[in-house]
Amino acid sequence: MIRTNLKIAATALAVASTFASTAYAAGFQLTEQSALALGRAYAGVGVDGTDISGIYYNPATMTLHKGTQVQLGLVGVGLNLEYVDKQNGTKENGRAGEEVLPHGYISHQINDSTWVGLAITIPYGLSTNYDENWSRQDQGTDAKITVINFNPNFAWKVTDKVSIGAGIALQYVDAEFGVGVDLSNYGAAGTIHNKYKADDFTWGFNVGLMWAPVENLRFGISYRSETKHKTNGTLTTSGSAADVLGLSGSRDASVTVAGPAWAMFNAAWDVNQYLSLYATFRWADWSSFSELKTESTEMDTAVGSVVQATGNRTVASVFSAMANIDNSWTDTYLYSLGYDLRVNEFWTLRGGIAYETSAIGDRQKRTAIIPDADRWWFAIGSSFHWTKDFQTDIGFAHLHGVHERSLYDHQTGAEIGKYRHLDAYLLGVQMQYRF
């Protein structure tokens, strides 16, 4: 019976993973791996013990869950990235439409001290889209990065107070992004647009520890390794100037996309039978993502031929600027506090607030395809316990970008416009079943 249940659950998780998409986050890191934890801004996630998403956040916390459990859910995302140009007052919005982030988990207790589990999540993602010919196309025209994480894990209950866990992560990335140049800014005529598309697989790992000094107090610390995707794909060049220069067409190219290492500390305090309080602190190593560089030997050869034939070195500098995006990012930090209020056996109410810092280290190097900023999280949610083995959860959060959020000319450093709104609206639902 257990083997049959595991097959059914694993199939459901695989189906859920096919609906992967993206959201607005620090850098392009996604925290949204649980609709339940969304309702308290991810405070105490894992050590809270209210769902099995700890398989992703801290695998040691699987020891909080007896028997076999399965969890399936999704988080819907709506963005508002309204940009206002300082020079002419025109508006542009980089939102790419509503998106869906699925997540799925299965946890199985082998014996009194050993657990195994599987997480299928979307740990990194990005989705922005502007008109290809908008006035700031050199800041980027579109981007979409989706990383699907297949993550088997193991947990061992060392003592009644200490548990440890570890896992291996197989990640698939599907990436595309575009950038353009209006040559009138270089004393010439026409436009050039580059679009890069690629995918890749890579490996990583994660580890975690949970300590419960007393029955109603738990602490967790976890770490997830950096994953570097050396993607190989296609660079497609278009535009009126590209046609004239004979540079239009598709060529082989490669880009390295890095998902940073991160570490998380969580705490949970069950104050009494009605109230629990939670806290989370997370560090992410976004300073390791220093640049986004497109490498194409075929394009270098084609541009070199144009320069040799025409003597026009502007073409080379234009393509170099489009191929080398200097991020100069910095590490990010998430601070979160939340609560669960168990109103009765059927209904649990929760809420949370969080503050997350931006990955933008040098404001003059912010781009339109990743218009990051510091943000506040405001979250609420509920759980509904239909039976002792089945429950559904719902969470809602508003992410509001604050402080510095302007775009700057990458040549002169002058401010060219500002994002009036950098907001995300998240709605998550999920189900849990205990076999």
Backbone torsions as a table, in degrees:
resi	resn	phi	psi	omega
1	MET	NA	-43.7	-179.9
2	ILE	-62.2	-41.3	-178.9
3	ARG	-62.9	-41.2	177.7
4	THR	-62.6	-44.6	178.9
5	ASN	-60.8	-40.8	179.3
6	LEU	-63.7	-40.4	178.7
7	LYS	-63.3	-44.5	179.3
8	ILE	-61.1	-46.1	-177.9
9	ALA	-65.0	-43.4	-179.3
10	ALA	-63.1	-38.5	176.9
11	THR	-63.1	-42.9	179.3
12	ALA	-62.7	-40.0	179.0
13	LEU	-64.4	-41.4	-179.5
14	ALA	-63.7	-40.4	177.1
15	VAL	-63.2	-43.8	-179.1
16	ALA	-60.5	-35.8	-176.3
17	SER	-66.1	-19.7	-177.0
18	THR	-74.4	-10.0	-178.1
19	PHE	-100.6	28.1	-173.9
20	ALA	-65.5	142.9	173.8
21	SER	-154.6	-154.8	-164.9
22	THR	-139.8	172.0	-175.1
23	ALA	-151.8	-177.5	178.9
24	TYR	-95.7	123.0	-175.7
25	ALA	-154.6	173.9	176.4
26	ALA	-63.0	124.2	-170.0
27	GLY	61.7	-118.9	167.3
28	PHE	-133.9	32.2	176.1
29	GLN	-80.7	137.4	179.6
30	LEU	-111.2	126.4	177.2
31	THR	-91.4	-13.6	-167.6
32	GLU	-77.5	70.3	178.8
33	GLN	-108.4	9.7	178.6
34	SER	-157.1	124.3	176.5
35	ALA	-70.7	-32.8	178.2
36	LEU	-65.5	-52.8	-177.9
37	ALA	-65.0	-25.1	174.5
38	LEU	-55.2	-36.5	-176.8
39	GLY	-67.1	-12.2	172.8
40	ARG	-125.0	27.9	177.6
41	ALA	56.3	32.9	175.0
42	TYR	64.9	21.7	173.8
43	ALA	-68.3	130.6	176.4
44	GLY	69.3	14.8	-172.3
45	VAL	-59.5	135.7	-177.2
46	GLY	96.4	-67.1	-179.1
47	VAL	-73.0	-9.2	176.0
48	ASP	-65.5	-33.3	178.2
49	GLY	72.9	14.0	-177.1
50	THR	-93.5	-15.2	168.5
51	ASP	-151.5	176.1	-173.1
52	ILE	-98.8	19.2	177.9
53	SER	-66.5	-12.2	174.1
54	GLY	-58.6	-18.7	174.4
55	ILE	-53.8	-35.9	176.4
56	TYR	-85.5	-49.3	-173.1
57	TYR	-73.9	-40.4	-179.8
58	ASN	-158.9	99.6	-173.0
59	PRO	-62.1	-21.9	179.3
60	ALA	-61.6	-24.5	-175.8
61	THR	-76.5	-3.1	173.0
62	MET	-58.3	-27.1	-177.6
63	THR	-68.3	-7.5	175.5
64	LEU	-80.3	-9.7	-170.9
65	HIS	-120.2	118.2	-177.5
66	LYS	-82.8	153.5	173.8
67	GLY	68.8	-146.3	-179.7
68	THR	-114.4	129.4	-178.8
69	GLN	-133.1	147.4	177.2
70	VAL	-131.1	146.2	-178.5
71	GLN	-142.2	130.9	177.6
72	LEU	-133.2	137.7	179.9
73	GLY	-165.2	179.1	177.1
74	LEU	-153.7	156.8	175.5
75	VAL	-125.1	119.9	175.7
76	GLY	-87.9	141.4	-173.6
77	VAL	-128.5	129.0	171.1
78	GLY	-119.7	135.8	-176.1
79	LEU	-114.8	154.2	168.9
80	ASN	-136.3	102.3	-177.6
81	LEU	-117.7	64.4	-174.5
82	GLU	-81.1	120.2	-179.2
83	TYR	-109.6	137.8	177.3
84	VAL	-120.6	122.2	-179.0
85	ASP	-75.1	133.3	-176.7
86	LYS	-72.0	-31.5	-174.5
87	GLN	-76.0	-47.3	-174.4
88	ASN	-121.9	0.6	176.7
89	GLY	75.3	4.0	179.4
90	THR	-68.3	154.2	-177.9
91	LYS	-115.5	147.5	176.5
92	GLU	-145.3	143.8	179.9
93	ASN	-124.4	124.5	-176.0
94	GLY	-85.1	4.2	-179.6
95	ARG	-65.9	142.4	-176.9
96	ALA	-109.0	24.7	-178.2
97	GLY	90.6	168.3	-179.0
98	GLU	-66.5	144.6	-177.7
99	GLU	-126.1	164.2	-179.9
100	VAL	-130.6	130.3	177.9
101	LEU	-114.9	106.8	178.9
102	PRO	-85.6	159.4	171.4
103	HIS	-149.1	149.4	179.7
104	GLY	-151.9	145.6	-177.3
105	TYR	-144.4	152.7	168.0
106	ILE	-142.4	134.1	-179.1
107	SER	-126.5	138.1	-179.6
108	HIS	-137.0	127.8	177.0
109	GLN	-88.2	117.5	-179.6
110	ILE	-79.4	-45.2	177.1
111	ASN	-153.5	-164.8	-174.9
112	ASP	-66.4	-16.9	-175.6
113	SER	-125.4	-3.1	-171.6
114	THR	-130.6	133.5	177.9
115	TRP	-131.5	151.4	170.0
116	VAL	-130.7	153.9	-179.3
117	GLY	-158.0	165.5	177.7
118	LEU	-134.7	131.8	174.8
119	ALA	-117.2	133.6	171.2
120	ILE	-122.4	111.9	-170.2
121	THR	-139.0	174.1	176.2
122	ILE	-119.3	85.9	-173.1
123	PRO	-76.3	-22.8	179.9
124	TYR	-138.0	142.8	179.8
125	GLY	-169.7	159.7	-178.0
126	LEU	-158.2	138.6	177.2
127	SER	-152.0	104.9	174.8
128	THR	-133.7	151.2	-176.1
129	ASN	-154.8	121.7	176.7
130	TYR	-121.3	167.1	173.4
131	ASP	-61.8	134.7	-175.5
132	GLU	-59.8	-25.6	-178.2
133	ASN	-109.1	22.0	-179.5
134	TRP	-66.4	161.7	-169.5
135	SER	-63.9	-22.2	-179.0
136	ARG	-113.4	40.4	-176.2
137	GLN	-63.2	-21.3	176.7
138	ASP	-69.8	-13.1	175.6
139	GLN	-86.9	-3.6	-178.2
140	GLY	116.9	145.6	-180.0
141	THR	-113.1	-30.7	179.4
142	ASP	-166.8	156.6	176.1
143	ALA	-157.7	142.7	174.3
144	LYS	-149.3	116.4	177.4
145	ILE	-125.5	125.6	176.2
146	THR	-127.5	124.4	177.1
147	VAL	-115.9	120.7	176.7
148	ILE	-102.5	127.8	-173.2
149	ASN	-112.0	113.6	174.2
150	PHE	-99.6	115.8	-162.4
151	ASN	-135.7	85.1	172.9
152	PRO	-72.1	141.5	-174.9
153	ASN	-136.4	161.2	-180.0
154	PHE	-134.2	140.6	176.0
155	ALA	-134.4	144.3	-179.4
156	TRP	-131.8	125.0	177.0
157	LYS	-85.5	97.9	-174.6
158	VAL	-67.0	-48.0	175.3
159	THR	-140.4	-178.0	177.0
160	ASP	-65.0	-18.4	-176.2
161	LYS	-108.8	-19.3	-173.1
162	VAL	-125.8	131.2	173.9
163	SER	-130.7	148.1	175.9
164	ILE	-129.0	158.1	179.8
165	GLY	-154.1	159.9	179.4
166	ALA	-157.3	158.7	179.9
167	GLY	-155.5	164.3	174.6
168	ILE	-113.7	134.8	-178.0
169	ALA	-113.8	120.6	170.5
170	LEU	-100.4	118.8	-175.1
171	GLN	-115.7	137.1	174.2
172	TYR	-114.1	129.2	178.5
173	VAL	-117.0	137.4	173.6
174	ASP	-122.8	114.4	-172.4
175	ALA	-127.7	144.5	170.5
176	GLU	-154.0	143.5	175.5
177	PHE	-158.1	155.3	-176.8
178	GLY	-134.2	151.8	176.7
179	VAL	-148.7	146.0	-178.2
180	GLY	-131.6	169.5	177.3
181	VAL	-140.2	130.8	171.0
182	ASP	-93.2	112.2	-173.1
183	LEU	-70.1	-6.9	175.2
184	SER	-63.3	-23.7	176.5
185	ASN	-74.2	-9.7	179.4
186	TYR	-115.7	15.7	178.5
187	GLY	77.7	18.6	179.1
188	ALA	-125.8	-169.3	-177.8
189	ALA	-125.7	152.3	175.3
190	GLY	97.8	177.4	-178.8
191	THR	-129.3	156.6	173.9
192	ILE	-133.1	135.0	179.3
193	HIS	-132.4	131.3	176.5
194	ASN	-110.9	134.8	177.4
195	LYS	-129.0	124.1	-178.5
196	TYR	-111.8	133.5	177.5
197	LYS	-134.6	135.8	179.9
198	ALA	-166.0	169.7	172.4
199	ASP	-146.1	170.1	-174.3
200	ASP	-170.6	158.5	170.7
201	PHE	-116.5	148.0	172.3
202	THR	-155.5	173.3	-177.1
203	TRP	-118.2	156.2	171.7
204	GLY	-154.1	-172.3	178.7
205	PHE	-147.6	164.5	176.0
206	ASN	-145.1	149.7	179.8
207	VAL	-138.7	158.6	178.8
208	GLY	-158.8	159.1	177.2
209	LEU	-139.8	140.4	174.9
210	MET	-127.9	136.6	179.6
211	TRP	-127.7	126.6	177.9
212	ALA	-119.5	89.2	-176.5
213	PRO	-63.0	-32.4	174.1
214	VAL	-135.9	169.3	-171.6
215	GLU	-60.1	-34.8	-173.8
216	ASN	-105.4	16.2	-178.1
217	LEU	-136.0	127.3	-177.2
218	ARG	-135.8	141.5	176.5
219	PHE	-127.3	143.2	178.6
220	GLY	-136.5	144.9	173.3
221	ILE	-135.5	136.2	-175.5
222	SER	-144.4	161.9	-178.0
223	TYR	-145.0	139.3	175.4
224	ARG	-127.6	132.4	-172.8
225	SER	-73.7	161.5	171.6
226	GLU	-67.3	145.4	173.9
227	THR	-126.6	121.1	179.9
228	LYS	-105.8	124.7	179.3
229	HIS	-106.1	108.8	174.7
230	LYS	-88.8	85.7	-172.8
231	THR	-79.5	144.4	174.4
232	ASN	-121.0	124.8	-175.6
233	GLY	-155.1	-144.9	-173.3
234	THR	-126.0	132.7	174.5
235	LEU	-106.3	116.7	-178.4
236	THR	-108.4	124.8	-178.6
237	THR	-109.9	135.3	-179.9
238	SER	-145.4	179.2	178.9
239	GLY	115.2	158.4	-175.1
240	SER	-62.4	-41.0	-179.9
241	ALA	-70.6	-36.6	178.1
242	ALA	-63.2	-37.6	177.3
243	ASP	-63.2	-44.5	-178.1
244	VAL	-64.5	-39.3	-177.1
245	LEU	-81.8	-7.6	-179.2
246	GLY	75.8	26.8	-177.5
247	LEU	-104.7	-1.3	179.2
248	SER	-67.9	148.2	178.3
249	GLY	131.6	-177.7	-177.4
250	SER	-112.6	141.3	-179.0
251	ARG	-140.2	155.5	175.7
252	ASP	-67.0	143.7	-180.0
253	ALA	-157.4	168.2	177.5
254	SER	-142.8	149.9	177.1
255	VAL	-142.8	139.3	174.5
256	THR	-97.3	121.2	177.9
257	VAL	-114.0	121.1	-175.6
258	ALA	-109.5	130.5	168.7
259	GLY	-95.2	122.8	-169.5
260	PRO	-73.0	156.9	168.6
261	ALA	-67.6	149.3	173.6
262	TRP	-144.5	155.5	176.2
263	ALA	-129.8	145.1	-175.2
264	MET	-135.7	139.0	172.9
265	PHE	-118.2	131.4	-179.7
266	ASN	-130.7	151.0	176.9
267	ALA	-139.8	144.4	177.7
268	ALA	-137.3	133.4	178.9
269	TRP	-129.9	110.8	175.5
270	ASP	-83.2	95.7	-172.9
271	VAL	-62.9	-45.5	176.4
272	ASN	-158.4	-168.5	-176.7
273	GLN	-68.7	-12.3	-178.0
274	TYR	-105.6	-32.9	-168.6
275	LEU	-125.3	134.7	170.7
276	SER	-128.8	142.4	179.1
277	LEU	-117.4	145.6	-172.6
278	TYR	-138.3	156.1	176.4
279	ALA	-148.3	149.4	177.8
280	THR	-141.4	141.0	169.3
281	PHE	-131.9	130.6	178.9
282	ARG	-132.7	135.6	172.2
283	TRP	-112.0	137.0	176.6
284	ALA	-128.2	134.1	-172.6
285	ASP	-85.1	60.6	-178.5
286	TRP	-73.0	-12.4	176.7
287	SER	-65.5	-16.1	177.2
288	SER	-74.4	-16.3	-179.5
289	PHE	-95.8	73.5	-170.5
290	SER	-80.1	-27.7	-177.6
291	GLU	-153.1	159.7	173.5
292	LEU	-122.0	102.5	-170.2
293	LYS	-116.9	125.1	176.1
294	THR	-95.6	122.8	-178.9
295	GLU	-113.9	126.8	-179.9
296	SER	-148.2	107.2	178.2
297	THR	-62.7	-38.1	179.6
298	GLU	-63.6	-40.8	179.1
299	MET	-69.8	-40.5	177.9
300	ASP	-58.6	-41.8	179.9
301	THR	-65.1	-42.5	-179.2
302	ALA	-65.6	-43.7	179.2
303	VAL	-66.0	-40.3	177.7
304	GLY	-59.6	-38.1	178.7
305	SER	-65.0	-40.2	178.7
306	VAL	-64.4	-44.3	-179.9
307	VAL	-62.6	-42.9	179.9
308	GLN	-64.8	-37.3	-176.8
309	ALA	-78.1	-33.9	-173.4
310	THR	-109.0	-18.9	-175.2
311	GLY	75.1	6.9	-176.8
312	ASN	-90.5	96.8	-178.2
313	ARG	-79.8	-8.5	176.6
314	THR	-60.2	-36.5	179.8
315	VAL	-58.5	-43.7	-179.4
316	ALA	-64.1	-42.2	-179.3
317	SER	-68.6	-34.1	178.1
318	VAL	-64.9	-47.9	-179.0
319	PHE	-68.0	-33.3	177.2
320	SER	-64.6	-40.9	179.7
321	ALA	-66.2	-37.6	179.7
322	MET	-72.5	-29.9	-175.0
323	ALA	-86.6	-17.9	-175.3
324	ASN	-124.0	99.9	178.6
325	ILE	-99.5	112.9	-179.8
326	ASP	-86.8	111.6	-177.5
327	ASN	-82.5	-45.5	-173.1
328	SER	49.6	47.4	-178.8
329	TRP	-77.0	165.7	-180.0
330	THR	-127.4	164.6	178.7
331	ASP	-64.5	151.2	-179.8
332	THR	-116.4	158.8	-177.4
333	TYR	-137.7	137.2	177.0
334	LEU	-119.3	129.0	177.0
335	TYR	-121.9	126.6	-173.8
336	SER	-141.0	141.0	174.5
337	LEU	-131.1	141.8	-179.5
338	GLY	-158.4	177.0	-178.4
339	TYR	-147.4	157.6	167.2
340	ASP	-121.7	131.4	175.9
341	LEU	-118.0	109.5	-179.0
342	ARG	-84.6	93.4	-174.6
343	VAL	-63.9	-44.1	175.5
344	ASN	-157.7	-173.3	-177.1
345	GLU	-65.3	-22.8	-178.1
346	PHE	-91.6	-38.6	-166.7
347	TRP	-120.0	128.6	171.8
348	THR	-118.9	130.3	178.0
349	LEU	-107.8	140.5	180.0
350	ARG	-142.4	164.4	177.5
351	GLY	-161.8	165.2	-179.7
352	GLY	-167.6	164.0	177.1
353	ILE	-140.5	143.2	-178.3
354	ALA	-145.5	158.5	173.8
355	TYR	-131.3	130.5	-177.1
356	GLU	-128.4	132.3	-178.2
357	THR	-85.8	157.7	-177.6
358	SER	-82.0	153.3	174.6
359	ALA	-82.7	-9.8	-177.0
360	ILE	-72.1	109.7	179.1
361	GLY	-86.4	-38.7	178.4
362	ASP	-116.8	109.0	-174.0
363	ARG	-58.6	-28.2	-178.4
364	GLN	-73.7	-7.3	178.8
365	LYS	-108.2	10.6	173.3
366	ARG	-62.7	141.9	176.8
367	THR	-117.5	161.6	-179.5
368	ALA	-72.4	-26.8	-177.8
369	ILE	-76.0	-23.1	173.3
370	ILE	-133.3	76.3	-174.8
371	PRO	-83.5	65.6	-171.8
372	ASP	-72.9	155.9	175.9
373	ALA	-161.0	161.9	170.6
374	ASP	-57.2	151.6	-178.4
375	ARG	-148.6	150.1	169.7
376	TRP	-99.9	144.7	171.5
377	TRP	-110.5	132.5	172.7
378	PHE	-127.2	120.1	-168.7
379	ALA	-136.2	148.4	172.1
380	ILE	-142.4	159.5	178.9
381	GLY	-171.5	175.4	-179.7
382	SER	-150.0	155.7	169.5
383	SER	-123.0	146.5	-179.8
384	PHE	-126.8	114.1	-175.1
385	HIS	-94.2	93.6	-175.4
386	TRP	-72.1	-38.0	173.1
387	THR	-140.8	178.7	179.1
388	LYS	-69.4	-16.1	-177.7
389	ASP	-111.8	-8.4	-175.3
390	PHE	-134.0	131.4	175.8
391	GLN	-144.9	158.0	172.7
392	THR	-122.1	151.7	-176.3
393	ASP	-133.1	147.9	178.0
394	ILE	-139.2	141.8	178.4
395	GLY	-144.4	149.2	177.0
396	PHE	-136.0	139.9	176.8
397	ALA	-144.2	145.6	172.9
398	HIS	-113.8	121.8	175.7
399	LEU	-102.5	121.9	-174.0
400	HIS	-119.3	114.6	179.2
401	GLY	-72.5	136.6	-177.2
402	VAL	-133.3	171.5	176.6
403	HIS	66.3	-146.5	-171.2
404	GLU	-67.9	125.7	-178.7
405	ARG	-152.1	41.0	179.5
406	SER	-97.7	163.4	169.8
407	LEU	-105.6	148.5	-177.0
408	TYR	-130.1	148.7	174.7
409	ASP	-64.6	123.7	-174.4
410	HIS	-74.7	-8.0	177.0
411	GLN	-98.4	-44.2	-176.0
412	THR	-98.8	-20.9	-176.6
413	GLY	82.9	1.6	-178.3
414	ALA	-77.1	145.0	176.9
415	GLU	-68.5	131.3	-177.9
416	ILE	-114.4	-11.9	179.8
417	GLY	173.1	177.5	-175.5
418	LYS	-144.8	145.2	172.5
419	TYR	-79.7	111.2	178.2
420	ARG	-67.3	-35.8	178.5
421	HIS	-133.2	133.1	167.5
422	LEU	-131.1	85.7	-172.6
423	ASP	-130.6	150.0	173.3
424	ALA	-132.5	143.9	178.4
425	TYR	-122.8	118.0	-172.4
426	LEU	-115.3	130.7	176.3
427	LEU	-129.9	119.5	-176.9
428	GLY	-120.8	144.3	174.2
429	VAL	-136.5	148.5	177.3
430	GLN	-157.8	165.6	174.9
431	MET	-127.6	150.2	176.2
432	GLN	-130.2	139.0	176.8
433	TYR	-137.4	135.3	178.8
434	ARG	-108.3	119.2	-179.0
435	PHE	-79.5	NA	NA
